[in-house]
Amino acid sequence: MPEIVNIPQSVTSDVMNRIEFPKENASHMDSILKQTKELQKTVDKVANSEDKKKKTRRKWYQKD
């Protein structure tokens, strides 16, 4: 996973041109994106089911 690095304004472009950053493989990044989307779907399903349970409980209490 790429790291985010904050570079101060005082760093010159000559120094930056000498640094060789690793290149990410596009297929690797695509697979990470797919995994992230699948995880997000799972989290959303759990959150939605818990919301439904809370609403059902509220209705049940209101009937009494």
N, CA, C, O and CB atoms as a CASP TS submission, in Angstrom:
PFRMAT TS
TARGET T0000
AUTHOR 0000-0000-0000
METHOD Language model
MODEL 1
PARENT N/A
ATOM      1  N   MET     1       0.851  -1.170   0.000  1.00  0.00           N
ATOM      2  CA  MET     1       0.000   0.000   0.000  1.00  0.00           C
ATOM      3  C   MET     1       0.893   1.228   0.000  1.00  0.00           C
ATOM      4  O   MET     1       1.824   1.301   0.802  1.00  0.00           O
ATOM      5  CB  MET     1      -0.966   0.001   1.218  1.00  0.00           C
ATOM      6  N   PRO     2       0.646   2.170  -0.852  1.00  0.00           N
ATOM      7  CA  PRO     2       1.493   3.366  -0.904  1.00  0.00           C
ATOM      8  C   PRO     2       1.345   4.207   0.361  1.00  0.00           C
ATOM      9  O   PRO     2       0.273   4.284   0.962  1.00  0.00           O
ATOM     10  CB  PRO     2       1.148   4.210  -2.135  1.00  0.00           C
ATOM     11  N   GLU     3       2.430   4.818   0.735  1.00  0.00           N
ATOM     12  CA  GLU     3       2.417   5.684   1.905  1.00  0.00           C
ATOM     13  C   GLU     3       2.289   7.128   1.460  1.00  0.00           C
ATOM     14  O   GLU     3       2.811   7.518   0.415  1.00  0.00           O
ATOM     15  CB  GLU     3       3.688   5.487   2.757  1.00  0.00           C
ATOM     16  N   ILE     4       1.595   7.909   2.256  1.00  0.00           N
ATOM     17  CA  ILE     4       1.450   9.333   1.967  1.00  0.00           C
ATOM     18  C   ILE     4       2.540  10.068   2.727  1.00  0.00           C
ATOM     19  O   ILE     4       2.697   9.894   3.935  1.00  0.00           O
ATOM     20  CB  ILE     4       0.024   9.865   2.358  1.00  0.00           C
ATOM     21  N   VAL     5       3.285  10.885   2.011  1.00  0.00           N
ATOM     22  CA  VAL     5       4.396  11.609   2.619  1.00  0.00           C
ATOM     23  C   VAL     5       4.183  13.095   2.384  1.00  0.00           C
ATOM     24  O   VAL     5       3.947  13.525   1.255  1.00  0.00           O
ATOM     25  CB  VAL     5       5.768  11.140   2.039  1.00  0.00           C
ATOM     26  N   ASN     6       4.267  13.871   3.447  1.00  0.00           N
ATOM     27  CA  ASN     6       4.185  15.325   3.321  1.00  0.00           C
ATOM     28  C   ASN     6       5.590  15.873   3.127  1.00  0.00           C
ATOM     29  O   ASN     6       6.488  15.592   3.921  1.00  0.00           O
ATOM     30  CB  ASN     6       3.502  15.966   4.571  1.00  0.00           C
ATOM     31  N   ILE     7       5.777  16.648   2.081  1.00  0.00           N
ATOM     32  CA  ILE     7       7.090  17.208   1.767  1.00  0.00           C
ATOM     33  C   ILE     7       7.039  18.710   2.000  1.00  0.00           C
ATOM     34  O   ILE     7       6.156  19.391   1.478  1.00  0.00           O
ATOM     35  CB  ILE     7       7.513  16.883   0.296  1.00  0.00           C
ATOM     36  N   PRO     8       7.978  19.228   2.778  1.00  0.00           N
ATOM     37  CA  PRO     8       7.979  20.674   3.021  1.00  0.00           C
ATOM     38  C   PRO     8       8.196  21.468   1.739  1.00  0.00           C
ATOM     39  O   PRO     8       8.788  20.973   0.780  1.00  0.00           O
ATOM     40  CB  PRO     8       9.053  21.034   4.034  1.00  0.00           C
ATOM     41  N   GLN     9       7.717  22.691   1.736  1.00  0.00           N
ATOM     42  CA  GLN     9       7.837  23.554   0.563  1.00  0.00           C
ATOM     43  C   GLN     9       9.291  23.847   0.209  1.00  0.00           C
ATOM     44  O   GLN     9       9.602  24.129  -0.948  1.00  0.00           O
ATOM     45  CB  GLN     9       7.097  24.855   0.798  1.00  0.00           C
ATOM     46  N   SER    10      10.175  23.782   1.188  1.00  0.00           N
ATOM     47  CA  SER    10      11.572  24.152   0.946  1.00  0.00           C
ATOM     48  C   SER    10      12.342  23.119   0.123  1.00  0.00           C
ATOM     49  O   SER    10      13.451  23.405  -0.328  1.00  0.00           O
ATOM     50  CB  SER    10      12.272  24.359   2.261  1.00  0.00           C
ATOM     51  N   VAL    11      11.789  21.945  -0.080  1.00  0.00           N
ATOM     52  CA  VAL    11      12.483  20.908  -0.854  1.00  0.00           C
ATOM     53  C   VAL    11      12.475  21.306  -2.326  1.00  0.00           C
ATOM     54  O   VAL    11      11.430  21.637  -2.886  1.00  0.00           O
ATOM     55  CB  VAL    11      11.812  19.504  -0.654  1.00  0.00           C
ATOM     56  N   THR    12      13.634  21.271  -2.935  1.00  0.00           N
ATOM     57  CA  THR    12      13.728  21.684  -4.340  1.00  0.00           C
ATOM     58  C   THR    12      13.327  20.554  -5.271  1.00  0.00           C
ATOM     59  O   THR    12      13.330  19.387  -4.880  1.00  0.00           O
ATOM     60  CB  THR    12      15.149  22.150  -4.670  1.00  0.00           C
ATOM     61  N   SER    13      12.988  20.897  -6.483  1.00  0.00           N
ATOM     62  CA  SER    13      12.584  19.885  -7.451  1.00  0.00           C
ATOM     63  C   SER    13      13.756  18.994  -7.855  1.00  0.00           C
ATOM     64  O   SER    13      13.541  17.857  -8.273  1.00  0.00           O
ATOM     65  CB  SER    13      11.986  20.547  -8.684  1.00  0.00           C
ATOM     66  N   ASP    14      14.992  19.485  -7.739  1.00  0.00           N
ATOM     67  CA  ASP    14      16.156  18.646  -8.060  1.00  0.00           C
ATOM     68  C   ASP    14      16.217  17.439  -7.140  1.00  0.00           C
ATOM     69  O   ASP    14      16.504  16.325  -7.578  1.00  0.00           O
ATOM     70  CB  ASP    14      17.459  19.458  -7.949  1.00  0.00           C
ATOM     71  N   VAL    15      15.948  17.665  -5.882  1.00  0.00           N
ATOM     72  CA  VAL    15      15.960  16.556  -4.926  1.00  0.00           C
ATOM     73  C   VAL    15      14.833  15.585  -5.260  1.00  0.00           C
ATOM     74  O   VAL    15      15.028  14.370  -5.242  1.00  0.00           O
ATOM     75  CB  VAL    15      15.820  17.076  -3.468  1.00  0.00           C
ATOM     76  N   MET    16      13.673  16.116  -5.558  1.00  0.00           N
ATOM     77  CA  MET    16      12.536  15.261  -5.885  1.00  0.00           C
ATOM     78  C   MET    16      12.771  14.460  -7.162  1.00  0.00           C
ATOM     79  O   MET    16      12.305  13.326  -7.272  1.00  0.00           O
ATOM     80  CB  MET    16      11.279  16.099  -6.028  1.00  0.00           C
ATOM     81  N   ASN    17      13.479  15.025  -8.116  1.00  0.00           N
ATOM     82  CA  ASN    17      13.757  14.325  -9.370  1.00  0.00           C
ATOM     83  C   ASN    17      14.709  13.157  -9.170  1.00  0.00           C
ATOM     84  O   ASN    17      14.695  12.219  -9.967  1.00  0.00           O
ATOM     85  CB  ASN    17      14.334  15.287 -10.389  1.00  0.00           C
ATOM     86  N   ARG    18      15.521  13.184  -8.147  1.00  0.00           N
ATOM     87  CA  ARG    18      16.466  12.095  -7.890  1.00  0.00           C
ATOM     88  C   ARG    18      15.811  10.916  -7.170  1.00  0.00           C
ATOM     89  O   ARG    18      16.352   9.810  -7.177  1.00  0.00           O
ATOM     90  CB  ARG    18      17.637  12.608  -7.070  1.00  0.00           C
ATOM     91  N   ILE    19      14.672  11.139  -6.559  1.00  0.00           N
ATOM     92  CA  ILE    19      14.001  10.069  -5.823  1.00  0.00           C
ATOM     93  C   ILE    19      13.204   9.212  -6.796  1.00  0.00           C
ATOM     94  O   ILE    19      12.448   9.724  -7.622  1.00  0.00           O
ATOM     95  CB  ILE    19      13.076  10.647  -4.715  1.00  0.00           C
ATOM     96  N   GLU    20      13.385   7.902  -6.686  1.00  0.00           N
ATOM     97  CA  GLU    20      12.620   6.976  -7.519  1.00  0.00           C
ATOM     98  C   GLU    20      11.555   6.326  -6.648  1.00  0.00           C
ATOM     99  O   GLU    20      11.859   5.501  -5.787  1.00  0.00           O
ATOM    100  CB  GLU    20      13.547   5.897  -8.177  1.00  0.00           C
ATOM    101  N   PHE    21      10.316   6.702  -6.879  1.00  0.00           N
ATOM    102  CA  PHE    21       9.212   6.137  -6.129  1.00  0.00           C
ATOM    103  C   PHE    21       8.812   4.805  -6.757  1.00  0.00           C
ATOM    104  O   PHE    21       8.881   4.650  -7.976  1.00  0.00           O
ATOM    105  CB  PHE    21       8.013   7.115  -6.089  1.00  0.00           C
ATOM    106  N   PRO    22       8.395   3.839  -5.933  1.00  0.00           N
ATOM    107  CA  PRO    22       7.976   2.549  -6.493  1.00  0.00           C
ATOM    108  C   PRO    22       6.708   2.710  -7.319  1.00  0.00           C
ATOM    109  O   PRO    22       5.818   3.484  -6.966  1.00  0.00           O
ATOM    110  CB  PRO    22       7.751   1.516  -5.373  1.00  0.00           C
ATOM    111  N   LYS    23       6.636   1.986  -8.401  1.00  0.00           N
ATOM    112  CA  LYS    23       5.472   2.035  -9.272  1.00  0.00           C
ATOM    113  C   LYS    23       4.522   0.912  -8.858  1.00  0.00           C
ATOM    114  O   LYS    23       4.934  -0.234  -8.682  1.00  0.00           O
ATOM    115  CB  LYS    23       5.884   1.905 -10.779  1.00  0.00           C
ATOM    116  N   GLU    24       3.261   1.257  -8.706  1.00  0.00           N
ATOM    117  CA  GLU    24       2.253   0.270  -8.329  1.00  0.00           C
ATOM    118  C   GLU    24       1.729  -0.419  -9.586  1.00  0.00           C
ATOM    119  O   GLU    24       1.504   0.214 -10.618  1.00  0.00           O
ATOM    120  CB  GLU    24       1.090   0.936  -7.537  1.00  0.00           C
ATOM    121  N   ASN    25       1.547  -1.693  -9.475  1.00  0.00           N
ATOM    122  CA  ASN    25       0.988  -2.469 -10.568  1.00  0.00           C
ATOM    123  C   ASN    25      -0.511  -2.167 -10.656  1.00  0.00           C
ATOM    124  O   ASN    25      -1.217  -2.244  -9.650  1.00  0.00           O
ATOM    125  CB  ASN    25       1.250  -4.001 -10.365  1.00  0.00           C
ATOM    126  N   ALA    26      -0.992  -1.831 -11.829  1.00  0.00           N
ATOM    127  CA  ALA    26      -2.396  -1.441 -12.003  1.00  0.00           C
ATOM    128  C   ALA    26      -3.342  -2.579 -11.616  1.00  0.00           C
ATOM    129  O   ALA    26      -4.380  -2.331 -11.002  1.00  0.00           O
ATOM    130  CB  ALA    26      -2.656  -1.015 -13.457  1.00  0.00           C
ATOM    131  N   SER    27      -3.005  -3.808 -11.962  1.00  0.00           N
ATOM    132  CA  SER    27      -3.885  -4.928 -11.626  1.00  0.00           C
ATOM    133  C   SER    27      -3.934  -5.138 -10.115  1.00  0.00           C
ATOM    134  O   SER    27      -4.971  -5.510  -9.564  1.00  0.00           O
ATOM    135  CB  SER    27      -3.413  -6.216 -12.327  1.00  0.00           C
ATOM    136  N   HIS    28      -2.812  -4.899  -9.457  1.00  0.00           N
ATOM    137  CA  HIS    28      -2.774  -5.013  -7.998  1.00  0.00           C
ATOM    138  C   HIS    28      -3.681  -3.956  -7.368  1.00  0.00           C
ATOM    139  O   HIS    28      -4.421  -4.245  -6.428  1.00  0.00           O
ATOM    140  CB  HIS    28      -1.323  -4.866  -7.473  1.00  0.00           C
ATOM    141  N   MET    29      -3.619  -2.749  -7.884  1.00  0.00           N
ATOM    142  CA  MET    29      -4.466  -1.673  -7.366  1.00  0.00           C
ATOM    143  C   MET    29      -5.944  -1.969  -7.634  1.00  0.00           C
ATOM    144  O   MET    29      -6.797  -1.672  -6.798  1.00  0.00           O
ATOM    145  CB  MET    29      -4.069  -0.323  -7.999  1.00  0.00           C
ATOM    146  N   ASP    30      -6.249  -2.551  -8.795  1.00  0.00           N
ATOM    147  CA  ASP    30      -7.630  -2.913  -9.110  1.00  0.00           C
ATOM    148  C   ASP    30      -8.158  -3.965  -8.139  1.00  0.00           C
ATOM    149  O   ASP    30      -9.300  -3.885  -7.688  1.00  0.00           O
ATOM    150  CB  ASP    30      -7.732  -3.429 -10.551  1.00  0.00           C
ATOM    151  N   SER    31      -7.324  -4.948  -7.821  1.00  0.00           N
ATOM    152  CA  SER    31      -7.763  -5.986  -6.890  1.00  0.00           C
ATOM    153  C   SER    31      -7.982  -5.407  -5.497  1.00  0.00           C
ATOM    154  O   SER    31      -8.917  -5.808  -4.805  1.00  0.00           O
ATOM    155  CB  SER    31      -6.737  -7.125  -6.834  1.00  0.00           C
ATOM    156  N   ILE    32      -7.143  -4.479  -5.081  1.00  0.00           N
ATOM    157  CA  ILE    32      -7.333  -3.830  -3.780  1.00  0.00           C
ATOM    158  C   ILE    32      -8.632  -3.033  -3.779  1.00  0.00           C
ATOM    159  O   ILE    32      -9.369  -3.044  -2.793  1.00  0.00           O
ATOM    160  CB  ILE    32      -6.134  -2.907  -3.445  1.00  0.00           C
ATOM    161  N   LEU    33      -8.914  -2.344  -4.877  1.00  0.00           N
ATOM    162  CA  LEU    33     -10.151  -1.570  -4.990  1.00  0.00           C
ATOM    163  C   LEU    33     -11.375  -2.481  -4.921  1.00  0.00           C
ATOM    164  O   LEU    33     -12.357  -2.146  -4.259  1.00  0.00           O
ATOM    165  CB  LEU    33     -10.162  -0.768  -6.300  1.00  0.00           C
ATOM    166  N   LYS    34     -11.327  -3.628  -5.599  1.00  0.00           N
ATOM    167  CA  LYS    34     -12.440  -4.578  -5.557  1.00  0.00           C
ATOM    168  C   LYS    34     -12.658  -5.094  -4.140  1.00  0.00           C
ATOM    169  O   LYS    34     -13.794  -5.186  -3.675  1.00  0.00           O
ATOM    170  CB  LYS    34     -12.182  -5.752  -6.513  1.00  0.00           C
ATOM    171  N   GLN    35     -11.561  -5.430  -3.454  1.00  0.00           N
ATOM    172  CA  GLN    35     -11.672  -5.918  -2.081  1.00  0.00           C
ATOM    173  C   GLN    35     -12.275  -4.854  -1.175  1.00  0.00           C
ATOM    174  O   GLN    35     -13.102  -5.155  -0.314  1.00  0.00           O
ATOM    175  CB  GLN    35     -10.300  -6.347  -1.551  1.00  0.00           C
ATOM    176  N   THR    36     -11.860  -3.626  -1.371  1.00  0.00           N
ATOM    177  CA  THR    36     -12.383  -2.526  -0.562  1.00  0.00           C
ATOM    178  C   THR    36     -13.876  -2.347  -0.795  1.00  0.00           C
ATOM    179  O   THR    36     -14.632  -2.142   0.155  1.00  0.00           O
ATOM    180  CB  THR    36     -11.639  -1.222  -0.879  1.00  0.00           C
ATOM    181  N   LYS    37     -14.306  -2.425  -2.050  1.00  0.00           N
ATOM    182  CA  LYS    37     -15.729  -2.284  -2.362  1.00  0.00           C
ATOM    183  C   LYS    37     -16.542  -3.420  -1.743  1.00  0.00           C
ATOM    184  O   LYS    37     -17.635  -3.187  -1.228  1.00  0.00           O
ATOM    185  CB  LYS    37     -15.941  -2.251  -3.882  1.00  0.00           C
ATOM    186  N   GLU    38     -16.016  -4.649  -1.789  1.00  0.00           N
ATOM    187  CA  GLU    38     -16.716  -5.784  -1.197  1.00  0.00           C
ATOM    188  C   GLU    38     -16.839  -5.615   0.313  1.00  0.00           C
ATOM    189  O   GLU    38     -17.890  -5.895   0.890  1.00  0.00           O
ATOM    190  CB  GLU    38     -15.991  -7.094  -1.527  1.00  0.00           C
ATOM    191  N   LEU    39     -15.774  -5.161   0.945  1.00  0.00           N
ATOM    192  CA  LEU    39     -15.824  -4.919   2.385  1.00  0.00           C
ATOM    193  C   LEU    39     -16.837  -3.832   2.719  1.00  0.00           C
ATOM    194  O   LEU    39     -17.562  -3.936   3.708  1.00  0.00           O
ATOM    195  CB  LEU    39     -14.439  -4.530   2.911  1.00  0.00           C
ATOM    196  N   GLN    40     -16.886  -2.795   1.901  1.00  0.00           N
ATOM    197  CA  GLN    40     -17.835  -1.709   2.143  1.00  0.00           C
ATOM    198  C   GLN    40     -19.269  -2.208   2.020  1.00  0.00           C
ATOM    199  O   GLN    40     -20.132  -1.810   2.803  1.00  0.00           O
ATOM    200  CB  GLN    40     -17.591  -0.552   1.163  1.00  0.00           C
ATOM    201  N   LYS    41     -19.532  -3.080   1.040  1.00  0.00           N
ATOM    202  CA  LYS    41     -20.871  -3.646   0.885  1.00  0.00           C
ATOM    203  C   LYS    41     -21.258  -4.432   2.132  1.00  0.00           C
ATOM    204  O   LYS    41     -22.383  -4.317   2.619  1.00  0.00           O
ATOM    205  CB  LYS    41     -20.941  -4.550  -0.363  1.00  0.00           C
ATOM    206  N   THR    42     -20.326  -5.229   2.647  1.00  0.00           N
ATOM    207  CA  THR    42     -20.589  -6.023   3.843  1.00  0.00           C
ATOM    208  C   THR    42     -20.892  -5.128   5.038  1.00  0.00           C
ATOM    209  O   THR    42     -21.835  -5.380   5.787  1.00  0.00           O
ATOM    210  CB  THR    42     -19.398  -6.931   4.154  1.00  0.00           C
ATOM    211  N   VAL    43     -20.100  -4.096   5.210  1.00  0.00           N
ATOM    212  CA  VAL    43     -20.313  -3.164   6.322  1.00  0.00           C
ATOM    213  C   VAL    43     -21.662  -2.473   6.184  1.00  0.00           C
ATOM    214  O   VAL    43     -22.376  -2.308   7.173  1.00  0.00           O
ATOM    215  CB  VAL    43     -19.181  -2.118   6.381  1.00  0.00           C
ATOM    216  N   ASP    44     -22.015  -2.072   4.981  1.00  0.00           N
ATOM    217  CA  ASP    44     -23.300  -1.408   4.748  1.00  0.00           C
ATOM    218  C   ASP    44     -24.470  -2.341   5.064  1.00  0.00           C
ATOM    219  O   ASP    44     -25.468  -1.909   5.641  1.00  0.00           O
ATOM    220  CB  ASP    44     -23.392  -0.922   3.296  1.00  0.00           C
ATOM    221  N   LYS    45     -24.351  -3.622   4.686  1.00  0.00           N
ATOM    222  CA  LYS    45     -25.417  -4.581   4.970  1.00  0.00           C
ATOM    223  C   LYS    45     -25.614  -4.734   6.470  1.00  0.00           C
ATOM    224  O   LYS    45     -26.747  -4.756   6.950  1.00  0.00           O
ATOM    225  CB  LYS    45     -25.102  -5.942   4.335  1.00  0.00           C
ATOM    226  N   VAL    46     -24.518  -4.841   7.212  1.00  0.00           N
ATOM    227  CA  VAL    46     -24.613  -4.986   8.666  1.00  0.00           C
ATOM    228  C   VAL    46     -25.239  -3.738   9.280  1.00  0.00           C
ATOM    229  O   VAL    46     -26.104  -3.839  10.150  1.00  0.00           O
ATOM    230  CB  VAL    46     -23.219  -5.246   9.282  1.00  0.00           C
ATOM    231  N   ALA    47     -24.810  -2.575   8.833  1.00  0.00           N
ATOM    232  CA  ALA    47     -25.348  -1.320   9.369  1.00  0.00           C
ATOM    233  C   ALA    47     -26.839  -1.205   9.067  1.00  0.00           C
ATOM    234  O   ALA    47     -27.612  -0.787   9.930  1.00  0.00           O
ATOM    235  CB  ALA    47     -24.591  -0.109   8.784  1.00  0.00           C
ATOM    236  N   ASN    48     -27.249  -1.565   7.864  1.00  0.00           N
ATOM    237  CA  ASN    48     -28.665  -1.485   7.493  1.00  0.00           C
ATOM    238  C   ASN    48     -29.511  -2.459   8.308  1.00  0.00           C
ATOM    239  O   ASN    48     -30.613  -2.114   8.736  1.00  0.00           O
ATOM    240  CB  ASN    48     -28.840  -1.769   5.998  1.00  0.00           C
ATOM    241  N   SER    49     -29.004  -3.670   8.526  1.00  0.00           N
ATOM    242  CA  SER    49     -29.775  -4.645   9.297  1.00  0.00           C
ATOM    243  C   SER    49     -29.910  -4.194  10.748  1.00  0.00           C
ATOM    244  O   SER    49     -30.951  -4.419  11.365  1.00  0.00           O
ATOM    245  CB  SER    49     -29.113  -6.033   9.229  1.00  0.00           C
ATOM    246  N   GLU    50     -28.885  -3.566  11.298  1.00  0.00           N
ATOM    247  CA  GLU    50     -28.977  -3.072  12.674  1.00  0.00           C
ATOM    248  C   GLU    50     -29.962  -1.914  12.767  1.00  0.00           C
ATOM    249  O   GLU    50     -30.693  -1.803  13.752  1.00  0.00           O
ATOM    250  CB  GLU    50     -27.595  -2.632  13.182  1.00  0.00           C
ATOM    251  N   ASP    51     -29.990  -1.059  11.764  1.00  0.00           N
ATOM    252  CA  ASP    51     -30.967   0.036  11.742  1.00  0.00           C
ATOM    253  C   ASP    51     -32.396  -0.517  11.705  1.00  0.00           C
ATOM    254  O   ASP    51     -33.281  -0.010  12.394  1.00  0.00           O
ATOM    255  CB  ASP    51     -30.719   0.959  10.524  1.00  0.00           C
ATOM    256  N   LYS    52     -32.611  -1.555  10.898  1.00  0.00           N
ATOM    257  CA  LYS    52     -33.934  -2.165  10.812  1.00  0.00           C
ATOM    258  C   LYS    52     -34.341  -2.759  12.157  1.00  0.00           C
ATOM    259  O   LYS    52     -35.497  -2.645  12.565  1.00  0.00           O
ATOM    260  CB  LYS    52     -33.959  -3.248   9.721  1.00  0.00           C
ATOM    261  N   LYS    53     -33.391  -3.396  12.847  1.00  0.00           N
ATOM    262  CA  LYS    53     -33.694  -3.975  14.159  1.00  0.00           C
ATOM    263  C   LYS    53     -34.094  -2.888  15.147  1.00  0.00           C
ATOM    264  O   LYS    53     -35.034  -3.069  15.920  1.00  0.00           O
ATOM    265  CB  LYS    53     -32.487  -4.761  14.697  1.00  0.00           C
ATOM    266  N   LYS    54     -33.396  -1.772  15.129  1.00  0.00           N
ATOM    267  CA  LYS    54     -33.714  -0.672  16.042  1.00  0.00           C
ATOM    268  C   LYS    54     -35.111  -0.124  15.764  1.00  0.00           C
ATOM    269  O   LYS    54     -35.866   0.152  16.696  1.00  0.00           O
ATOM    270  CB  LYS    54     -32.671   0.451  15.917  1.00  0.00           C
ATOM    271  N   LYS    55     -35.458   0.035  14.487  1.00  0.00           N
ATOM    272  CA  LYS    55     -36.779   0.551  14.125  1.00  0.00           C
ATOM    273  C   LYS    55     -37.875  -0.413  14.571  1.00  0.00           C
ATOM    274  O   LYS    55     -38.925   0.013  15.051  1.00  0.00           O
ATOM    275  CB  LYS    55     -36.868   0.790  12.607  1.00  0.00           C
ATOM    276  N   THR    56     -37.624  -1.719  14.409  1.00  0.00           N
ATOM    277  CA  THR    56     -38.597  -2.726  14.816  1.00  0.00           C
ATOM    278  C   THR    56     -38.797  -2.678  16.325  1.00  0.00           C
ATOM    279  O   THR    56     -39.929  -2.764  16.801  1.00  0.00           O
ATOM    280  CB  THR    56     -38.146  -4.132  14.374  1.00  0.00           C
ATOM    281  N   ARG    57     -37.723  -2.544  17.076  1.00  0.00           N
ATOM    282  CA  ARG    57     -37.824  -2.466  18.536  1.00  0.00           C
ATOM    283  C   ARG    57     -38.619  -1.237  18.960  1.00  0.00           C
ATOM    284  O   ARG    57     -39.445  -1.322  19.869  1.00  0.00           O
ATOM    285  CB  ARG    57     -36.425  -2.436  19.172  1.00  0.00           C
ATOM    286  N   ARG    58     -38.387  -0.114  18.325  1.00  0.00           N
ATOM    287  CA  ARG    58     -39.110   1.112  18.660  1.00  0.00           C
ATOM    288  C   ARG    58     -40.607   0.936  18.430  1.00  0.00           C
ATOM    289  O   ARG    58     -41.417   1.360  19.255  1.00  0.00           O
ATOM    290  CB  ARG    58     -38.582   2.291  17.830  1.00  0.00           C
ATOM    291  N   LYS    59     -40.977   0.313  17.312  1.00  0.00           N
ATOM    292  CA  LYS    59     -42.389   0.097  17.005  1.00  0.00           C
ATOM    293  C   LYS    59     -43.018  -0.819  18.047  1.00  0.00           C
ATOM    294  O   LYS    59     -44.159  -0.608  18.458  1.00  0.00           O
ATOM    295  CB  LYS    59     -42.556  -0.501  15.594  1.00  0.00           C
ATOM    296  N   TRP    60     -42.277  -1.828  18.471  1.00  0.00           N
ATOM    297  CA  TRP    60     -42.789  -2.779  19.442  1.00  0.00           C
ATOM    298  C   TRP    60     -43.054  -2.079  20.773  1.00  0.00           C
ATOM    299  O   TRP    60     -44.086  -2.315  21.401  1.00  0.00           O
ATOM    300  CB  TRP    60     -41.803  -3.943  19.630  1.00  0.00           C
ATOM    301  N   TYR    61     -42.142  -1.230  21.202  1.00  0.00           N
ATOM    302  CA  TYR    61     -42.327  -0.487  22.446  1.00  0.00           C
ATOM    303  C   TYR    61     -43.487   0.503  22.341  1.00  0.00           C
ATOM    304  O   TYR    61     -44.197   0.731  23.320  1.00  0.00           O
ATOM    305  CB  TYR    61     -41.041   0.253  22.815  1.00  0.00           C
ATOM    306  N   GLN    62     -43.677   1.075  21.190  1.00  0.00           N
ATOM    307  CA  GLN    62     -44.740   2.057  21.016  1.00  0.00           C
ATOM    308  C   GLN    62     -46.125   1.406  21.062  1.00  0.00           C
ATOM    309  O   GLN    62     -47.092   2.064  21.446  1.00  0.00           O
ATOM    310  CB  GLN    62     -44.556   2.798  19.698  1.00  0.00           C
ATOM    311  N   LYS    63     -46.241   0.148  20.685  1.00  0.00           N
ATOM    312  CA  LYS    63     -47.533  -0.537  20.691  1.00  0.00           C
ATOM    313  C   LYS    63     -48.035  -0.765  22.110  1.00  0.00           C
ATOM    314  O   LYS    63     -49.244  -0.773  22.340  1.00  0.00           O
ATOM    315  CB  LYS    63     -47.429  -1.870  19.956  1.00  0.00           C
ATOM    316  N   ASP    64     -47.131  -0.950  23.061  1.00  0.00           N
ATOM    317  CA  ASP    64     -47.544  -1.222  24.445  1.00  0.00           C
ATOM    318  C   ASP    64     -47.995  -0.023  25.138  1.00  0.00           C
ATOM    319  O   ASP    64     -48.373  -0.091  26.307  1.00  0.00           O
ATOM    320  CB  ASP    64     -46.458  -1.826  25.216  1.00  0.00           C
TER
END
